[in-house]
Amino acid sequence: MSYFKILGFEKEPFSTSPDPEFFYLSKEHEIALSNTLIELRLKRGLSVILGDIGTGKTSLSRKLIQELKQRDDFIFHMVLDPTFENDQQFLFSLAKNFEINLVKNNAALPSIADLREGLERFLFQKGVGEAKTVTIIVDEAQKLSEGSLEVLRVLLNYETNEFKLLQLVLLGQLELHSKVMNIPNFFDRISFKYTLNPLDFAEAKEMIEFRIAQAGYKAGMHLFLDDGIREIYQHAKGYPRQITMLCHKALKTLVLKNRFAVDAKLVRELADEEIKSGWHRRDPLLERSSINV
């Protein structure tokens, strides 16, 4: 039997997989999600969301996809790893994922000009002919090369007199900021810009309680004492991924050591074990970013 079932959960409460049903919408995540959805509905073109490692960008992208799936007027594709050998491969990947077949008789890849033309026809047909909103969501967008950003800039030029034919959402680590700032004609096209920061203590507590409830815990006993939550928050510095991982370890320890609640002492023991084993992260997690883009 899984440890979480022993404790009275129906599902694992602190999985690090980006399940949108377990995604806690902090104030900043809700601002980012709501504004991005508005930009998409208005067909404004380009939204960029930045955040340090572990601030919930991938989970936010899955929540966005969940929202788009509820609408039948959206056609969307998600790029999980935007690393490509060249611009031609990138354009071909986009065309392939939108099921635009430009390869004839097993020939070589279409030229860049043919790929752009094919994508433009597709965007016009879907956006104008069928009144669909075509959207590309790019996770790990800091991996985009300058050439790939230029490809996306050109695609954003396809528009009618009223709206952009392609909607683009980039979610990336903080180094994406310097990349887009160095390309003025790309930066100028950003309609919505936002930077996600770590959670504050109240949000961290709410996140833990939210995930416990989502996992089906109904017992009256509190598994996480307040001092334990505060210790988790201090060690994780407010980063959702680190909070999730610490909570998972803490609950597993309850079962393995036959303890009843996660308190500060237990969390400190876990932290000490990591230090002794050499797996403690020596460089501190980045503090709240002051970047405003």
C-alpha positions in Angstrom: 0.0 0.0 0.0 1.3 3.5 -0.9 2.3 5.7 2.0 -0.4 8.3 1.2 -3.2 5.7 1.4 -1.9 4.7 4.9 -2.3 8.3 5.9 -5.8 8.6 4.5 -5.3 10.1 1.1 -7.0 9.0 -2.1 -4.2 10.4 -4.2 -0.6 11.4 -3.7 -0.9 14.9 -2.4 2.6 16.2 -3.2 3.6 14.8 -6.6 5.9 17.1 -8.5 4.1 16.3 -11.8 2.3 19.3 -13.2 -1.3 18.1 -12.5 -3.6 21.2 -13.0 -6.0 19.8 -10.4 -3.3 20.1 -7.8 -2.1 23.5 -8.9 -2.5 26.1 -6.2 -3.3 29.5 -7.8 -1.4 32.0 -5.7 -2.2 35.7 -6.2 0.6 36.0 -8.7 -0.3 32.8 -10.6 -3.9 34.0 -10.8 -2.8 37.4 -12.2 -0.6 35.7 -14.8 -3.3 33.2 -15.8 -6.2 35.7 -16.0 -4.2 38.2 -18.0 -2.9 35.6 -20.4 -6.4 34.3 -21.0 -7.6 37.9 -21.7 -4.7 38.5 -24.1 -5.6 35.3 -26.0 -9.3 36.1 -26.2 -8.5 39.5 -27.5 -5.9 38.0 -29.9 -3.3 40.5 -28.9 -0.3 38.3 -29.9 2.5 37.8 -27.4 2.6 37.2 -23.7 5.8 36.5 -21.7 5.9 35.0 -18.2 9.2 34.8 -16.4 10.1 33.0 -13.1 13.0 31.4 -11.4 13.4 27.6 -11.3 10.6 26.0 -9.3 8.2 29.0 -9.2 5.4 27.1 -11.0 5.7 28.1 -14.7 5.2 24.6 -16.1 2.2 24.0 -13.8 0.8 27.3 -14.9 1.2 26.3 -18.5 -0.8 23.0 -17.8 -3.5 25.1 -16.1 -3.7 27.3 -19.1 -4.1 24.3 -21.4 -6.8 23.0 -19.2 -8.6 26.3 -19.6 -8.2 26.3 -23.4 -9.5 22.7 -23.7 -12.8 23.9 -22.4 -13.2 26.2 -25.4 -13.9 24.8 -28.9 -12.6 28.0 -30.7 -9.0 27.4 -29.7 -6.4 25.4 -31.6 -3.2 25.1 -29.6 0.1 23.4 -29.5 2.7 23.3 -26.6 6.4 23.2 -27.2 8.1 21.5 -24.3 11.7 21.8 -25.4 12.3 24.6 -27.9 15.8 23.5 -28.8 16.2 23.1 -32.6 19.2 22.7 -34.8 18.1 25.6 -37.1 15.2 27.8 -38.1 14.0 25.3 -40.7 13.7 22.5 -38.2 11.8 24.8 -35.8 9.3 25.9 -38.5 8.9 22.3 -39.7 8.2 21.2 -36.2 5.4 23.8 -35.8 3.9 22.9 -39.2 4.0 19.2 -38.3 2.3 19.7 -35.0 -0.5 21.7 -36.6 -0.8 18.9 -39.2 0.3 21.1 -42.1 1.7 18.6 -44.6 4.2 20.3 -46.9 6.5 17.3 -47.6 5.8 15.8 -51.1 6.8 12.2 -52.0 9.2 11.8 -49.1 11.3 14.7 -50.3 13.6 16.8 -48.2 12.3 19.3 -45.7 10.5 22.2 -47.4 12.4 25.5 -47.6 12.0 28.1 -45.0 10.0 30.2 -47.4 7.6 27.3 -48.2 7.2 26.6 -44.4 6.4 30.3 -43.7 4.0 30.4 -46.6 2.3 27.2 -45.4 2.0 28.4 -41.8 0.6 31.8 -43.1 -2.1 30.0 -45.1 -2.9 27.8 -42.1 -3.2 30.8 -39.8 -5.4 32.8 -42.2 -7.7 29.8 -42.9 -8.1 29.0 -39.2 -8.2 32.5 -37.9 -10.3 34.2 -40.5 -12.1 31.4 -42.4 -13.0 29.3 -39.3 -12.8 32.0 -36.6 -10.4 29.9 -34.5 -7.7 31.2 -32.2 -4.4 29.5 -33.0 -2.0 29.5 -30.0 1.5 28.3 -29.4 2.6 27.8 -25.7 6.4 27.5 -25.2 7.7 26.1 -21.9 11.4 26.5 -21.1 11.4 29.5 -23.4 14.8 30.6 -22.2 16.2 27.8 -24.5 14.9 29.6 -27.6 17.8 30.7 -29.8 17.9 34.2 -31.3 17.0 32.6 -34.6 14.0 30.9 -33.1 12.8 34.1 -31.6 13.2 35.8 -35.0 11.0 33.0 -36.5 8.3 33.7 -33.9 8.6 37.4 -34.5 7.9 36.9 -38.2 4.9 34.7 -37.5 3.5 37.4 -35.2 3.5 39.7 -38.2 0.7 37.7 -39.7 -2.4 39.6 -38.9 -5.7 41.1 -40.1 -6.7 44.7 -39.6 -8.3 43.7 -36.3 -6.2 41.0 -34.7 -3.0 38.8 -34.7 -3.5 35.5 -36.5 -1.1 33.7 -34.1 -1.2 33.9 -30.3 2.1 33.1 -28.5 2.8 32.5 -24.8 6.4 32.1 -23.6 7.2 30.8 -20.2 10.8 30.9 -19.2 13.5 31.3 -16.6 14.8 34.8 -15.8 17.6 34.6 -18.5 14.8 34.9 -21.1 14.5 38.6 -20.0 17.9 39.5 -21.3 17.3 37.7 -24.5 14.1 39.5 -25.4 15.5 42.8 -24.1 18.3 42.5 -26.7 15.8 42.1 -29.5 13.9 45.4 -29.5 11.6 44.5 -32.4 10.6 41.3 -30.4 10.3 43.0 -27.1 8.0 45.7 -28.6 5.5 43.1 -29.5 5.0 41.8 -26.0 1.4 42.7 -25.0 1.6 41.1 -21.5 4.7 40.8 -19.4 4.9 39.3 -15.9 7.4 37.8 -13.4 6.5 35.1 -10.9 8.0 35.3 -7.5 8.2 32.7 -4.7 5.2 32.4 -2.3 4.8 34.3 0.9 4.2 32.3 4.1 0.4 32.6 4.1 0.4 31.3 0.5 2.7 28.4 1.3 0.4 27.4 4.1 -2.6 27.6 1.8 -0.9 25.6 -0.9 -0.1 22.8 1.5 -3.7 22.7 2.8 -5.1 23.0 -0.7 -3.1 20.0 -1.9 -4.1 17.9 1.1 -7.8 18.6 0.5 -7.4 17.9 -3.3 -5.9 14.5 -2.4 -9.0 13.5 -0.5 -7.8 13.8 3.1 -10.9 13.9 5.4 -9.5 13.0 8.8 -9.8 15.6 11.6 -6.1 15.3 12.6 -3.7 17.9 11.3 -0.8 16.2 9.6 1.2 19.5 9.3 1.6 21.6 12.5 2.1 25.3 12.1 5.7 25.2 13.2 6.4 22.5 10.7 4.9 24.5 7.9 6.9 27.5 8.9 10.1 25.4 8.9 9.2 24.0 5.5 8.7 27.5 4.2 12.0 28.8 5.5 13.9 25.8 4.0 12.1 26.1 0.7 12.3 29.9 0.6 8.8 30.0 -0.8 9.5 28.1 -4.0 6.5 25.8 -4.7 8.5 22.9 -6.1 10.8 22.8 -3.0 7.8 23.0 -0.7 6.1 20.1 -2.5 9.2 18.0 -2.3 9.8 18.7 1.4 6.1 17.9 2.2 6.4 14.6 0.3 9.5 13.6 2.3 7.9 14.7 5.6 4.7 12.6 5.0 6.8 9.6 4.0 8.8 10.0 7.2 5.6 9.9 9.2 4.9 6.5 7.9 8.4 5.1 8.1 9.1 6.3 11.6 5.5 5.9 12.9 5.1 9.5 13.8 1.8 11.4 13.9 2.4 15.0 12.6 5.0 17.0 10.7 6.5 19.5 13.2 9.5 21.7 13.0 11.8 19.1 14.6 10.9 16.6 11.9 11.6 19.1 9.1 14.9 20.1 10.6 15.9 16.4 10.8 15.2 16.0 7.1 17.2 19.1 6.3 20.1 17.8 8.4 20.0 14.4 6.7 20.4 16.2 3.3 23.3 18.1 4.5 25.1 15.0 5.9 24.4 13.1 2.7 25.9 15.8 0.6 22.7 16.4 -1.4 22.0 19.8 0.2 21.9 22.6 -2.3 24.8 24.8 -1.2 24.1 27.8 -3.4 21.0 29.5 -2.0 17.9 29.8 -4.1 17.5 33.2 -5.7 15.6 35.7 -3.6 12.5 37.3 -5.0 13.3 38.8 -8.3 13.1 42.5 -8.7 12.8 42.3 -12.4 9.7 44.1 -13.7 9.2 43.5 -17.4 
